[in-house]
Amino acid sequence: MKCKAAICHGVGHDWSIEEIEVDPPKPGEVLVRWTHAGLCHSDEHLLTGDFDPPPEAKQAMGIESIFPIIGGHEGAGVVAEVGSGVTSVAVGDHVSASFVPACGTCRYCSSGRQNLCDQGGGAFLPGMITDGTSRHRLADGTELLLMAKLGTFAEYSCVAESQVIKVDTDLPLDVVSLVSCGVATGWGSATRRGDVRPGDTVVVVGCGGIGMNAVQGAAMAGAKRVVAIDPLEFKRETAMEFGATHAFASMEEAFAPVTEMTAGQMAEVVIMTPGVLYGDLMNLGTKLAGKGGTIVATAVAPITQTSADVNLFELTLWQKEIKGTIFGSLNPRADIPNLLSMYQAGTLKLDELITNTYPLDDINVGYQAMRDGENIRGVVVHAG
């Protein structure tokens, strides 16, 4: 079949809206008609080169390039067709994307760490998870990679069954799209990886689509103080609506007030969710945490960055810990339905995260709005 998709042809390129061809699903695969796709910063990393592996890494991966690639890994849609052997979804089911697959049988899935599923290891390798061959190509026959093997910036894409999760049909699909990445990653960074406890002081650095949900998660976990840090007044004000108790424009500005409000003990948890996690940001990030504190590194750093500004003396003698996380350390098959059930119960804010929606043809407008700090989350609404 033919449809439209937003494609990145290389570092520094804008998204290009082009017609693609999508093959029917083979065994263990699902063809999804995507209705909504979140404009997550992770897809921006394709354009900026943060996700582009260095030459030696590409050589080890056995690839020449990750381009051209269909963007989009945050999304929701309707199952259009299923291949043989698919049992968890059927035609007509509403589904959330899962940018980390959940096969259910690997060491990590079977030990309750679906976010580390072995199937996610080939996110930037060509072909399908199922058999390594491609289902997506340009009109001239050029094969296309898919962001996180999903490609939700296409009107249709063929994905592995392990990458979609059935949801209630009465849930709005724009909201469903959000929990497939940004909401889960931010909320889990606080509640799961950060293990925020009642009475804690929590600092969230960066209040975009992920950081806002870290704020929300920390508040829901019972934090006494949730300190939101963002240079944009709009995001600081929004963070107060999502549960922040204090808001500052920078870590430098927040340092003295956090010291004062905690009587020098500083925060139990610091969650790093800026647009890009450059190594020098970790200096004040770790200093905002007190003795025994946890620093959760959630935002993506450039793939070639190998250093961070961390005081190892304090890390040791103050018994701090720095933790990475993907998908907020949640389990997609359990936690995506759980988050949506909290939304249905009125305890989790989701509608309020969507600042603007865009047709696929305006995806570059949406990403410029993200760069300009105008959106908490922009969402592409596919035609039809």
Protein Blocks (a to p, Z undefined) as FASTA:
>chain_A
ZZdddddfbehiacdddddddddddehiacdddfbdcddfklmmmmnommmccfklmmmn
opabfcdcdehjbdcdddfbdcehiakbcehiacdddfbacehlamklmnopaklgfklm
mmmggcjfklopafbdcfkopacddehhlopmbfbdcddfklcccddfkbcfklmmmmmm
mmmmmmmmmmmmnopaehiacddehjafklmmmmmmmmmnopabdcdddfbfklmmmmmm
nopabdcfbfklmmmmmmmmnnonapfbdcdfbfbdcfklmmmmmmmpcehiacddfbcc
dfklcbdcddfklmmmnopacdddeehlpafklmmmmmmmmmmnopacfklmpmbdcdfk
lmmmmmmmmmnopafbdcdddeZZ
